[in-house]
Amino acid sequence: MFKLCYDGPVQLSVRLCLPLVLAAFSLPAATLRLRIVDAQRAAIPGASVAVSGKTFTADSSGLVEVDAVPPVSVLASAPGFEPVARRLDNIPETPVEIALYPAAVYSRVDVVVRGEEVAPGPVTASAIEIERLGARTVFDAIDRLLPGVYVTRRGVMGYGIAAGGTGMVSIRGVGNSPNTGVLIVIDGRPDFMGLMGHPLPDFYSLPDAAVVSVTQGPASVLYGSNAMGGAVEIKPAEPVEGIHTELSGSLGAYHTGQYRLRHGAGFDRWFYNLTAGVDHTNGHRPRSHFRNQDGTLALGANLTPAWKTSLRGRYGHFVVEDPGPVTGRSGIWASVGRGGFSWNADNAAGRTWGYTRLYSSWGHHHISDGFRSNDRTTGVRIHQHFLVSPSLVADAGADALHYGGRARNLLTRIDYGAHGETSAAGFGRLHWNGSGRLRLHAGLRYEHSTIFGGIVAPEFGAGLRLKPGYSLHLSAARGFRNPTIRELYLFPAPNPNLRPEHAWMYQASLQMQPAAAVAASLTGYYADLSNLIVLTGRFPNVTLLNSGAALNRGLEASLRWRMARRVSLYGGYGGLHSTNLAPYLPRHKATFGCELDLGRAWLSVNSVSAGRRWADAQKTRELDGYTVPGLKLMVPVGSRWVLFGVVDNFANQRYEVVTGYPMPGINASGGFTLRF
């Protein structure tokens, strides 16, 4: 037995959850017509289309007809092609055309954020619908779903920055603290703080994303530095034809709330999209408040049937309190404001498709320990695909990036000065699909830095379809991470002679779909990490050196099973053995979920389990493992409203993800989504 300790907002949210099912009633369906085509707009007979938890097969003309209730998410896939996820807020009278492009051979998971459940895609990716998961941020979602990904956190909301900051994401044991080993890519552009090199996870709100793709393994051929362990690509939602608005709000324990507005319109020649939101919490510990406000605005035009352009702007500001560990240093607070813009040009002709991004971002960070900084990142990126022949696709691109800034400490009167770094790179890849059974892939990147000189990153891959429903994939890739400006010139023991870190990862993956309702995968990997930057010596005589190394070996398994028409199960396991395991990373992690279609409601139950972890850098103490379950109930009310209730940690588990920061016990929230 456990004791339920609710405050006022929790009582309110629990009362909201109780009448949800009573408020629901059936929704009218309409006929949705889809046409699946390739890059030359030729039909793809036999393409798989997942809509509303059911999988359909395209006929000889690439057409699929299905009764569906808007809004709906569609996942179209075919062997040898990249899967494409689309969200439709209404159902047009004319067929919706979805173009598929030839696939590369690499390990990636696509997470479809909104809409109805989607079935697993082709052997190169699996798709998981997470609207019913109860996650608030992108990092929270991938941590709950992917056994090979682990994210640190310290409370109900707010990852924070500086000494007590969390949000460190690691993929197969690679990530660093702060996170500089896994790159965050938003709409094709890298996103990180110019001085520290880490992302700002508190700005990655889940309701503002449409699709999140996680590349598990080095992605440096495409993105260069910081993608040594992989990349998390966030694609923002784009408006479809017509005018659409979505409002959502939730309130729960510890006065934790999240309110989002998403509005957009698509017309014949132009479109616009805007988002705005507020997130807040008082925290489950004293002095652990968090408040974030952010917004985006995008304006675009369809110049021709093959070209479109857009201009996107964004700004966000959050204030976060770090209460500090329960024993140890006192807490601090931080105020962070960040903005930016990007000019985008996208094209999709018969035999070529790609994009151009010109972008800039900047930030101002104020911390109560006296630290002040201004940073900026400016870059351009071009990436274009070419259909050389029906069996051969080439893609090539180039990017240039300048980042840096200035920092000082008002209390210690240390002026760290202004620093910057510029890099430029070119990359290319070839993808060959022979006879429908064998696929080969090779890529190469050359990057030159004004500080580190030139570096080469290759990758290779092969895929073999053993028989219908079974495929084997092999790959090898090199990743790298350049030292950040903090490590070179700021603190804690700067060393301007540091060199880039390197990693080679080899992996083999068996993808299986023995039946239409079952999809599974089994992956083994081996990673050789060298030249790692580590802090050596004893305070105050410490310095950063390229003296670290590690060998990571692991096994990952996943399963998704629609055991009945209204019941789906999914789960995964990740085991990691490392010769130099970083603090807080578990050797074992498991995820589990069950989704129930109750007819007029959806119930999702999920859990995350993590094994024992090192509690400090000296590896003298360990943190206990934990299993944290959660559930979410969603009830459609009419054609526009969805009511929901969420209960986190309903087993009231006591645990710590980071040493000295006890996590909240059982807590609940309730809210709504309104679409019109």
Salt bridges, closest charged atoms under 4 A:
GLU65 OE2 - ARG33 NE 3.30
GLU82 OE1 - ARG108 NH2 3.37
ASP89 OD1 - ARG87 NH1 2.10
GLU97 OE1 - ARG35 NH1 3.49
GLU97 OE2 - ARG41 NE 3.24
ASP110 OD2 - ARG108 NH2 2.94
GLU117 OE1 - ARG132 NH2 3.96
GLU117 OE2 - ARG560 NH2 2.49
GLU117 OE1 - ARG562 NH2 2.72
GLU129 OE1 - ARG132 NH2 3.12
GLU131 OE2 - ARG675 NH2 2.85
ASP140 OD1 - ARG144 NE 3.06
ASP143 OD1 - LYS589 NZ 3.08
ASP187 OD2 - ARG312 NE 3.41
ASP187 OD1 - ARG357 NH2 3.51
ASP191 OD1 - ARG189 NH1 3.19
ASP208 OD2 - ARG260 NH2 2.31
GLU238 OE1 - LYS308 NZ 3.21
GLU238 OE2 - ARG312 NH2 3.19
GLU246 OE1 - ARG87 NH2 3.31
GLU246 OE2 - ARG114 NE 3.69
GLU246 OE1 - ARG262 NH2 3.45
GLU246 OE1 - ARG675 NE 2.85
ASP279 OD2 - ARG260 NH1 3.48
ASP294 OD1 - ARG260 NH2 2.82
GLU321 OE1 - HIS289 ND1 2.96
ASP322 OD1 - ARG154 NH1 3.79
ASP322 OD2 - ARG329 NH2 2.76
ASP346 OD2 - ARG357 NH2 3.20
ASP375 OD2 - ARG338 NH2 2.88
ASP395 OD2 - HIS383 NE2 2.77
ASP395 OD2 - ARG429 NE 3.07
ASP395 OD1 - HIS431 NE2 2.65
ASP399 OD2 - ARG381 NH1 3.04
ASP399 OD1 - ARG445 NH2 2.84
ASP415 OD2 - ARG406 NH2 2.92
GLU447 OE1 - ARG445 NE 3.03
GLU459 OE2 - HIS441 NE2 2.72
GLU487 OE2 - ARG481 NH2 3.17
GLU487 OE2 - ARG486 NH2 3.80
GLU501 OE1 - ARG481 NE 2.93
GLU556 OE2 - ARG172 NE 3.01
GLU595 OE1 - ARG132 NH2 3.63
GLU595 OE1 - ARG560 NH2 3.61
ASP597 OD1 - ARG566 NH1 3.30
ASP616 OD2 - ARG621 NE 3.53
GLU622 OE2 - ARG587 NH2 3.23
GLU622 OE1 - ARG612 NE 2.87
ASP624 OD1 - ARG612 NH1 2.81
ASP648 OD1 - ARG144 NH2 3.67
